[in-house]
Amino acid sequence: MHVGVVGPGKVGSALLNQLRGAAPRLRRDFNLELSLRGVSDSRHMWLDCDDDALNARQHGAQTWRPVELDEFAAYVAGDGSHVAILADCSASDRVADHYAGWLGAGIHVVTPNKRAASGPLERWRQIGAAAEASGAHLYYEGTVGAGLPVVQTLRDMIDTGDELTAVEGMLSGTLAWLFNRFDGSVPFSALVREAHAMGYTEPDPRDDLSGMDVARKVVILAREAGLALSLEDVAVRSLIPAELAEASREAFMDQLALMDAPMATLLADARSAGGVLRHVARLDGGRASVGVQVVEADHAFAHSKLTDNVLRFATRRYCDNALVVQGPGAGPEVTAAAVFTDLLRVAGAMGVKRCAC
């Protein structure tokens, strides 16, 4: 299988390490050879024809060319005699714009990039039509819940005839971690900086703090359930002060302390009500909302740990007792593992099986 990785940042680098570490076992147990044909960031692409040490180097090859994504994809695909997979570990709309073309050419795509599945409906329909026409697979488990089996769980329920009636959950590992840690002992801005340094946040933390990253996840789940929901349909309550909403990322990080006073007020209000702050998303009957709210101290969300995501699926089958998926919902390693799992899902769909020897 020919593999190309787009976006060698924290998640992409973790994926490359996981691919290298698992290669001997996959070769031995499944007769599966994963050939890393190239790596691309927003400006450069490294191809193994330029540097035959690409697969051995910890941080990729040393010889690069200016990036041209369709050229990169064509190189990964080669002459078409091998299964070709592109792992998009970016958070880029520009990369998502290429999905329909790649899938139409028979190149499989696996990704934690939420921009495609939550972006413009027309583009999403074009992506689906391209995949259906060519038979290429698009998997995006890592878009919701990092390494948790969220998308596939919902897909399995829908495919077997169940109907989603509502979703309630904490869909941001970043915000779960922040509100689990936020007790007033340190400013909220200090916690944001710490989460960013650990790779828990999106490259621009405002994607998390604005609630838009969670809104994208709600849209993805809604579309998976057959609802034609778009981002503008989600009622989102942002945590970002208005004066920082349009600032550059650098200026925003420099002025994070502007968040501290309003967040301290929210914390005081929650305590006076005898509850705790949690960031909660809801999808019910086509209506979707995202924002911080006070939950009672005995609520299940109040007892989440660290970066836990908690999702409660209410369906026609799971009507009396919701199906719950819970576990770590942030971090490069678990997100990369979801992408790796999707890659192996493509391999399984193409007929790869464990060796009998």
C-alpha positions as CSV (number, residue, x, y, z in Angstrom):
1,M,0.0,0.0,0.0
2,H,1.3,3.4,-1.0
3,V,0.9,6.0,1.8
4,G,1.2,9.8,1.7
5,V,0.9,12.0,4.8
6,V,-0.4,15.6,4.5
7,G,0.3,17.7,7.6
8,P,3.3,16.4,9.5
9,G,2.5,18.4,12.6
10,K,1.8,16.9,16.0
11,V,-0.8,14.4,14.8
12,G,1.0,13.7,11.5
13,S,4.3,13.1,13.2
14,A,2.7,10.8,15.7
15,L,1.1,8.9,12.8
16,L,4.5,8.5,11.1
17,N,6.0,7.1,14.2
18,Q,3.1,4.7,14.7
19,L,3.4,3.5,11.0
20,R,7.1,2.9,11.4
21,G,6.7,1.1,14.7
22,A,3.9,-1.2,13.4
23,A,5.5,-2.0,10.0
24,P,7.4,-5.2,11.1
25,R,4.2,-6.6,12.7
26,L,2.0,-5.8,9.8
27,R,4.5,-7.3,7.4
28,R,4.8,-10.5,9.5
29,D,1.2,-11.0,10.4
30,F,-0.7,-9.6,7.4
31,N,1.9,-9.6,4.6
32,L,1.0,-5.9,4.4
33,E,3.8,-3.6,3.3
34,L,3.1,0.1,4.0
35,S,5.4,2.2,1.7
36,L,5.6,5.9,2.7
37,R,5.8,7.6,-0.7
38,G,5.7,11.2,0.5
39,V,5.1,13.8,3.2
40,S,3.7,17.2,2.6
41,D,3.1,20.3,4.7
42,S,1.6,23.6,3.5
43,R,4.8,24.7,1.6
44,H,6.9,21.6,1.0
45,M,6.6,18.0,-0.1
46,W,9.2,15.3,0.5
47,L,9.1,12.4,-2.0
48,D,11.0,9.1,-1.7
49,C,12.2,9.6,-5.3
50,D,14.2,12.6,-4.0
51,D,15.5,10.9,-0.9
52,D,15.4,7.2,-0.5
53,A,15.9,7.6,3.3
54,L,12.4,9.0,3.6
55,N,11.0,5.9,5.3
56,A,14.0,5.6,7.7
57,R,14.3,9.2,8.9
58,Q,12.6,10.2,12.1
59,H,11.5,13.5,10.7
60,G,11.3,12.7,7.0
61,A,13.6,13.3,4.1
62,Q,15.9,16.3,3.7
63,T,15.3,17.0,0.0
64,W,12.0,18.8,-0.7
65,R,10.1,20.4,-3.5
66,P,7.4,23.2,-3.4
67,V,4.1,21.6,-2.6
68,E,1.5,20.9,-5.3
69,L,-1.1,18.7,-3.8
70,D,-2.5,17.0,-6.9
71,E,1.0,16.3,-8.0
72,F,1.7,14.9,-4.6
73,A,-1.4,12.7,-4.7
74,A,-0.5,11.4,-8.2
75,Y,3.0,10.5,-7.0
76,V,1.6,8.6,-4.1
77,A,-0.7,6.7,-6.4
78,G,2.0,5.8,-8.8
79,D,1.1,3.7,-11.8
80,G,-2.1,2.5,-10.1
81,S,-0.8,-1.0,-9.4
82,H,-0.9,-0.5,-5.6
83,V,-3.6,0.6,-3.2
84,A,-3.0,4.4,-2.5
85,I,-4.0,6.1,0.7
86,L,-3.6,9.8,1.6
87,A,-3.7,10.6,5.4
88,D,-4.7,14.2,5.7
89,C,-3.6,15.2,9.2
90,S,-4.0,18.9,8.5
91,A,-6.8,21.2,9.6
92,S,-7.0,22.8,6.2
93,D,-10.0,23.7,4.1
94,R,-7.6,23.9,1.1
95,V,-6.7,20.3,1.5
96,A,-10.3,19.2,1.9
97,D,-11.0,20.9,-1.4
98,H,-9.0,18.2,-3.1
99,Y,-10.8,15.2,-1.6
100,A,-13.4,14.8,-4.4
101,G,-10.6,14.8,-7.0
102,W,-8.5,12.3,-5.1
103,L,-11.4,10.0,-4.3
104,G,-12.6,10.2,-7.9
105,A,-9.1,9.1,-9.0
106,G,-9.4,6.0,-6.8
107,I,-7.2,7.3,-4.0
108,H,-8.4,6.5,-0.5
109,V,-8.5,9.2,2.1
110,V,-8.3,8.9,5.9
111,T,-8.3,12.0,8.1
112,P,-9.0,13.7,11.4
113,N,-9.5,16.9,9.5
114,K,-13.1,18.1,10.3
115,R,-13.2,20.6,7.4
116,A,-14.5,18.2,4.8
117,A,-17.3,16.4,6.7
118,S,-18.5,19.7,8.4
119,G,-17.9,22.1,5.5
120,P,-20.2,23.3,2.8
121,L,-22.9,20.7,2.1
122,E,-22.4,20.9,-1.7
123,R,-18.7,20.1,-1.4
124,W,-19.5,17.2,1.0
125,R,-22.0,15.8,-1.5
126,Q,-19.5,16.0,-4.2
127,I,-17.0,14.2,-2.0
128,G,-19.5,11.4,-1.4
129,A,-20.4,11.2,-5.1
130,A,-16.8,10.9,-6.1
131,A,-16.2,8.1,-3.5
132,E,-19.3,6.2,-4.6
133,A,-18.3,6.5,-8.3
134,S,-14.8,5.2,-7.9
135,G,-15.2,2.8,-5.0
136,A,-12.5,4.6,-3.0
137,H,-13.0,4.9,0.8
138,L,-13.1,8.0,3.0
139,Y,-12.8,7.3,6.7
140,Y,-12.8,10.1,9.3
141,E,-13.1,8.4,12.7
142,G,-10.6,10.9,14.2
143,T,-12.8,13.9,13.5
144,V,-15.0,13.2,16.6
145,G,-13.7,11.9,19.9
146,A,-10.0,11.6,18.8
147,G,-9.3,7.8,19.2
148,L,-12.8,6.9,20.5
149,P,-15.1,4.7,18.3
150,V,-17.7,7.4,17.8
151,V,-18.3,7.8,14.1
152,Q,-18.1,4.1,13.4
153,T,-20.5,3.3,16.3
154,L,-23.1,5.7,14.9
155,R,-22.5,4.5,11.4
156,D,-23.1,0.9,12.5
157,M,-26.3,1.8,14.2
158,I,-27.6,3.7,11.2
159,D,-26.5,1.0,8.7
160,T,-28.4,-1.7,10.7
161,G,-31.6,0.3,10.7
162,D,-31.5,2.3,13.9
163,E,-32.5,5.9,14.1
164,L,-30.7,8.7,16.0
165,T,-33.1,10.8,18.1
166,A,-30.6,12.9,20.2
167,V,-27.0,13.3,21.1
168,E,-25.7,15.0,24.3
169,G,-22.1,15.2,25.2
170,M,-18.8,16.7,26.0
171,L,-17.2,16.6,22.5
172,S,-14.0,18.5,23.2
173,G,-11.1,16.9,25.0
174,T,-9.5,20.3,25.1
175,L,-12.4,22.0,26.9
176,A,-13.0,19.0,29.1
177,W,-9.4,19.2,30.3
178,L,-9.7,23.0,30.8
179,F,-12.8,22.8,32.8
180,N,-11.7,19.8,34.8
181,R,-8.6,21.8,35.8
182,F,-10.2,25.2,36.2
183,D,-10.7,25.7,39.9
184,G,-9.6,29.3,40.3
185,S,-6.1,28.4,41.6
186,V,-4.5,29.5,38.3
187,P,-5.8,31.9,35.7
188,F,-7.8,30.3,32.8
189,S,-5.3,31.7,30.3
190,A,-2.5,29.8,31.9
191,L,-4.4,26.6,31.4
192,V,-5.0,27.4,27.8
193,R,-1.3,27.9,27.2
194,E,-0.6,24.6,28.9
195,A,-3.2,22.8,26.8
196,H,-1.8,24.3,23.6
197,A,1.8,23.3,24.5
198,M,0.6,19.7,25.1
199,G,-1.1,19.5,21.7
200,Y,-4.6,19.3,23.1
201,T,-5.9,22.4,21.3
202,E,-6.3,23.0,17.6
203,P,-3.3,25.0,16.1
204,D,-5.4,28.1,16.8
205,P,-7.0,27.6,20.2
206,R,-9.9,29.8,19.2
207,D,-11.2,26.9,17.2
208,D,-11.7,25.2,20.6
209,L,-12.6,28.2,22.7
210,S,-15.1,29.6,20.2
211,G,-17.0,26.3,20.3
212,M,-16.6,26.0,16.5
213,D,-14.5,22.9,16.7
214,V,-17.3,21.2,18.8
215,A,-19.9,22.6,16.4
216,R,-18.1,20.9,13.5
217,K,-18.3,17.6,15.4
218,V,-22.0,18.1,15.9
219,V,-22.4,18.7,12.2
220,I,-20.4,15.6,11.4
221,L,-22.6,13.4,13.6
222,A,-25.8,15.0,12.3
223,R,-24.7,14.3,8.7
224,E,-23.7,10.8,9.6
225,A,-27.3,10.3,10.8
226,G,-28.7,11.7,7.5
227,L,-29.5,15.2,8.6
228,A,-28.5,18.1,6.2
229,L,-27.1,20.2,9.0
230,S,-24.6,23.0,8.4
231,L,-22.4,25.1,10.8
232,E,-24.7,28.1,10.6
233,D,-27.5,25.9,11.9
234,V,-25.7,25.3,15.2
235,A,-26.3,27.8,18.1
236,V,-22.8,28.4,19.5
237,R,-21.9,30.4,22.6
238,S,-18.2,31.4,22.3
239,L,-15.8,31.9,25.2
240,I,-13.6,34.4,23.2
241,P,-13.8,38.1,24.1
242,A,-15.1,40.1,21.2
243,E,-12.0,42.2,20.9
244,L,-9.9,39.0,20.2
245,A,-12.2,37.2,17.8
246,E,-10.6,38.8,14.7
247,A,-7.0,39.2,16.0
248,S,-4.1,37.3,14.5
249,R,-3.3,34.0,16.2
250,E,-0.1,35.6,17.7
251,A,-2.0,38.6,19.0
252,F,-4.6,36.3,20.5
253,M,-2.0,34.3,22.3
254,D,-0.3,37.4,23.6
255,Q,-3.6,38.8,25.0
256,L,-5.1,35.6,26.5
257,A,-5.3,37.2,29.9
258,L,-8.4,39.1,28.7
259,M,-10.3,35.9,29.2
260,D,-9.4,35.6,32.9
261,A,-11.9,38.0,34.4
262,P,-15.0,36.7,32.6
263,M,-14.0,33.1,33.2
264,A,-13.6,33.8,36.9
265,T,-17.1,35.2,37.0
266,L,-18.5,32.1,35.3
267,L,-16.7,29.9,37.8
268,A,-18.1,31.9,40.8
269,D,-21.6,31.7,39.4
270,A,-21.3,27.9,39.0
271,R,-20.1,27.5,42.5
272,S,-22.9,29.7,43.9
273,A,-25.4,27.5,42.1
274,G,-23.8,24.3,43.6
275,G,-22.6,23.0,40.3
276,V,-19.6,22.8,38.0
277,L,-18.8,24.3,34.5
278,R,-18.8,21.9,31.6
279,H,-18.8,22.5,27.8
280,V,-21.8,20.6,26.4
281,A,-23.1,20.0,22.9
282,R,-26.7,18.9,22.0
283,L,-28.4,17.6,18.9
284,D,-32.1,17.0,19.2
285,G,-34.6,16.9,16.4
286,G,-32.4,18.8,14.0
287,R,-31.7,21.5,16.6
288,A,-28.1,21.8,17.7
289,S,-26.4,23.9,20.4
290,V,-22.9,24.2,21.9
291,G,-21.7,26.1,24.9
292,V,-20.6,26.2,28.5
293,Q,-23.2,25.5,31.1
294,V,-23.5,24.7,34.8
295,V,-24.3,21.1,35.5
296,E,-25.3,19.7,38.8
297,A,-22.5,18.2,41.0
298,D,-24.0,14.7,40.7
299,H,-24.4,14.9,36.9
300,A,-22.4,12.3,34.9
301,F,-20.5,15.1,33.1
302,A,-19.4,16.5,36.4
303,H,-17.3,13.3,37.0
304,S,-15.4,13.2,33.8
305,K,-11.6,13.0,34.0
306,L,-8.9,14.8,32.2
307,T,-9.6,15.0,28.5
308,D,-12.6,12.6,28.6
309,N,-15.2,12.9,25.8
310,V,-18.6,11.7,26.9
311,L,-21.3,11.0,24.3
312,R,-24.8,9.8,25.0
313,F,-26.6,8.4,21.9
314,A,-30.4,8.2,22.2
315,T,-31.8,6.1,19.4
316,R,-34.9,4.1,18.6
317,R,-33.2,1.1,20.0
318,Y,-31.4,2.8,22.8
319,C,-34.5,4.8,24.0
320,D,-34.7,3.7,27.7
321,N,-31.0,3.8,28.4
322,A,-28.7,5.9,26.1
323,L,-25.6,4.3,24.6
324,V,-22.6,6.0,26.1
325,V,-19.1,6.3,24.6
326,Q,-16.5,7.7,27.0
327,G,-12.7,8.1,27.1
328,P,-9.8,10.4,26.3
329,G,-10.8,12.8,23.5
330,A,-7.6,14.8,22.8
331,G,-4.0,14.3,22.2
332,P,-1.8,13.6,19.1
333,E,-1.2,9.9,19.9
334,V,-4.8,8.9,20.3
335,T,-5.9,11.0,17.3
336,A,-3.1,9.5,15.2
337,A,-4.2,6.0,16.3
338,A,-7.7,6.7,15.0
339,V,-6.2,7.7,11.6
340,F,-4.0,4.5,11.6
341,T,-7.1,2.4,12.4
342,D,-8.9,4.0,9.4
343,L,-5.9,3.2,7.3
344,L,-6.1,-0.5,8.4
345,R,-9.8,-0.4,7.7
346,V,-9.1,0.5,4.1
347,A,-6.6,-2.4,4.0
348,G,-9.2,-4.8,5.3
349,A,-11.7,-3.5,2.8
350,M,-9.2,-4.3,0.1
351,G,-8.9,-7.9,1.3
352,V,-5.9,-7.8,3.6
353,K,-6.2,-10.7,6.2
354,R,-4.0,-12.1,9.0
355,C,-1.6,-14.7,7.6
356,A,-2.4,-18.3,8.5
357,C,1.3,-19.1,9.1
